[in-house]
Amino acid sequence: MPFLFYAVVTSEPFDTKKWLLLALFFSWIGDCILMFANKGELYFILGLVAFLLTHILFIVLFTQQTMVSISFKKPLFWVGFVCATIYLISILSLLIPTLGDLKFPVTGYALTITIMLKTALKGTFDWQGNSKYVVLIGAVFFVISDSILAIDKFHSPVAAASFSIMITYLIAQFSITFGILKLNQKKN
């Protein structure tokens, strides 16, 4: 995360740079807190809060990008929107019976990350250039990473969970950062 943060800090200025830096900062804070998750549930909850803030910042970041089109008029946008909603309902249906006192926080988190995914999806129809697809890939990988984590923690053990969570998380962070930097790169 510090390398991605450095790449953004040293990039040329763009209007939404502060939102990307804040999202990366809270991701890094979440990473650090989750290293202590085995010490108690409080660390997991604080990590969840840090990543909740990350996803809210990604939503703001994505909605602040320069728009060149209107996604709501395109049927393919609505197909993706419905698929993301079905996935949200499915993952919550799987997890809610095993969440106990964490039903509401995890549901709120799942709803927020789904909104983040939907704003990235909207961007693929609204933004200019191929980098918009890289941002969407990053958002999808973030959902995959968090889904593996949630299933492993709350439902049933996932084989090679730590590796799968980290590799999908790293792909997500790199893709979103790289995509946003490319979207905002000045044309010479």
Summary of the structure (lengths in Angstrom):
residues: 188
radius of gyration: 16.5
end to end distance: 29.0
largest distance: 55.0
contacts: 575
relative contact order: 0.14
helix: 82%
strand: 0%
